[in-house]
Amino acid sequence: MWKLKLSENDDPWLKSTNNHLGREYWEFDPNLGTVEERSLIERVRDEFRVNRFMVKHSSDLLMLMQLAKENPCKTKLPRVKLRSEEKVTKEAVEIILRRALGFYSTIQAEDGHWPGDWSGPLFLLPGLIISLHVMDAVETILSEEHQREICRYLFNHQPTLAAAVGGKRKHGCPLGLSCQNRTFLHDYQMQRSLRRSYLCCSCSFLTTTLNGDGGWGLHIEGHSTMFGTALNYVSLRLLGEKVDGRDGDMEKARKWIIDHGGLSFVPSWVAGWFLEANVAVGGSSGLRHKSVVTGLKTADSEAGLGTGG
């Protein structure tokens, strides 16, 4: 199970001028957590994947679960609901403010800062993967668990229309927590209400607002581009995904590349990454090609990318 480490450091090569205050990183511990906690995490993951087209950000749910356990909210205050014509009383304001303080106290780290995820761009992670591949250091730097989560992240943000309109909707609190420990989920519950509203829209709405094509954009909210699709497709292949892997998701991505002219149409930035990778992949078992841009006549050469697996 993953654990978020805050303001810590066990690496003698890593230096800091402020004693690593505010540093955040995830660490995998195969022995961490109870059976119930691990089951809960899987439920949260399933919940996100089912609704990933409505709320594309993770909402920091795994982090919030951890912080809520480490620093549970001790206040038990009723939720105040005021209509526009109602008079706002002093008692109502005090309850609202105390609930807000309880919420922010729960998600505050011990050193005083508020941790949070910074995600969205889909063109940064491929650079790391390609660079590690060039240095033959993927297995050294990225554990099996890290590689698995990277692939999960990329596939979660690869929109396909069939999944968007055909998924079974789930309701209720995915964390199964009692009311007094669920304060930190208030924003999440509001997002779920929006999800249900959006899901009631027609398929034509989804067709015009979602990518629905198996590609990736520059960021998780963006439309598919050759930039994002080429980088993330190659990254998944370098991490060991097969040509027809993930229930056809890789095939959908490759089809998007082919339908839009192949890798010859990648921007110069992407071409630079691929040409750099070519130094290392020429004889590897992952991707085999003389030029990533032109490719060879292999399994997915039509996309401009030769493969060996």
Number of C-alpha atoms within 10 A of each C-alpha: 14 18 15 15 12 18 17 13 17 6 7 6 6 8 10 9 6 9 11 14 15 15 15 16 11 12 13 13 11 9 8 12 13 10 8 9 14 14 13 17 18 13 15 19 17 14 18 20 21 19 20 19 28 19 17 15 17 18 16 13 18 17 18 18 22 15 21 21 11 13 15 20 22 10 14 13 14 12 11 11 9 11 7 7 6 8 9 11 9 8 10 16 12 11 15 16 12 14 21 14 13 19 21 14 19 22 23 17 17 13 10 10 14 13 18 13 11 8 11 16 14 22 19 15 14 21 17 13 25 25 16 18 22 17 12 14 13 19 13 9 12 15 12 13 14 15 18 12 12 18 18 13 13 18 20 18 22 24 26 21 16 10 15 22 18 9 11 10 12 13 9 8 15 17 17 11 12 9 11 14 20 18 24 24 20 11 10 17 15 10 15 19 11 13 17 15 11 15 17 9 11 10 13 8 12 18 15 9 13 18 22 20 19 23 28 30 24 19 17 21 19 16 17 22 19 23 23 24 25 30 28 27 24 21 22 21 19 21 20 16 17 17 20 15 13 12 8 13 20 22 18 18 24 28 18 22 27 16 11 14 14 22 27 17 16 21 12 10 9 21 20 13 17 22 15 16 21 21 14 17 24 15 13 12 12 19 23 21 23 17 19 27 23 17 22 19 14 15 14 19 20 20 26 24 28 23 24 16 15
